[in-house]
Amino acid sequence: MYELTGSFRTANASKYLQQLCKHFAHKVEVCYEPEWGCVCFPFGRVEMKADDDCLSVSCKPETAEQADRVRGVIDSHLERFAFREAFTSMDWTKTELTAE
């Protein structure tokens, strides 16, 4: 299992969180509020948080491939939604979790 986190410094964090959630709701289960959202992709549950200057994303995918898929889906959609900010990628951290 992995822990994947991403962040994007922006004053429009809540706007992008809501855009992402509304968009994904056409295909998968989603719940959200202006400062928090959850998207249940087939490849992992993604939680998003928005504050005044940052959009944060986190999930715990089972495989490295699922982590890469989450990263790709979030980045590609934000690239379209945040084009005015010249978005290219969130700042991502992927950590392999070990069994204790």
SULJODA-V652128 format. One record per residue. N is the residue number from 1. SS is DSSP state (alpha for helix, beta for strand, coil for the rest). Layout:
BEGIN
n:N ss:SS
n:N ss:SS
END
This chain:
BEGIN
n:1 ss:coil
n:2 ss:beta
n:3 ss:beta
n:4 ss:beta
n:5 ss:beta
n:6 ss:beta
n:7 ss:beta
n:8 ss:beta
n:9 ss:beta
n:10 ss:coil
n:11 ss:coil
n:12 ss:coil
n:13 ss:alpha
n:14 ss:alpha
n:15 ss:alpha
n:16 ss:alpha
n:17 ss:alpha
n:18 ss:alpha
n:19 ss:alpha
n:20 ss:alpha
n:21 ss:alpha
n:22 ss:alpha
n:23 ss:alpha
n:24 ss:alpha
n:25 ss:coil
n:26 ss:coil
n:27 ss:coil
n:28 ss:coil
n:29 ss:beta
n:30 ss:beta
n:31 ss:beta
n:32 ss:beta
n:33 ss:beta
n:34 ss:coil
n:35 ss:coil
n:36 ss:beta
n:37 ss:beta
n:38 ss:beta
n:39 ss:beta
n:40 ss:beta
n:41 ss:beta
n:42 ss:coil
n:43 ss:coil
n:44 ss:beta
n:45 ss:beta
n:46 ss:beta
n:47 ss:beta
n:48 ss:beta
n:49 ss:beta
n:50 ss:beta
n:51 ss:coil
n:52 ss:coil
n:53 ss:coil
n:54 ss:beta
n:55 ss:beta
n:56 ss:beta
n:57 ss:beta
n:58 ss:beta
n:59 ss:beta
n:60 ss:coil
n:61 ss:coil
n:62 ss:coil
n:63 ss:coil
n:64 ss:alpha
n:65 ss:alpha
n:66 ss:alpha
n:67 ss:alpha
n:68 ss:alpha
n:69 ss:alpha
n:70 ss:alpha
n:71 ss:alpha
n:72 ss:alpha
n:73 ss:alpha
n:74 ss:alpha
n:75 ss:alpha
n:76 ss:alpha
n:77 ss:alpha
n:78 ss:alpha
n:79 ss:alpha
n:80 ss:alpha
n:81 ss:alpha
n:82 ss:coil
n:83 ss:alpha
n:84 ss:alpha
n:85 ss:alpha
n:86 ss:coil
n:87 ss:coil
n:88 ss:coil
n:89 ss:coil
n:90 ss:coil
n:91 ss:beta
n:92 ss:beta
n:93 ss:beta
n:94 ss:beta
n:95 ss:beta
n:96 ss:beta
n:97 ss:coil
n:98 ss:coil
n:99 ss:coil
n:100 ss:coil
END
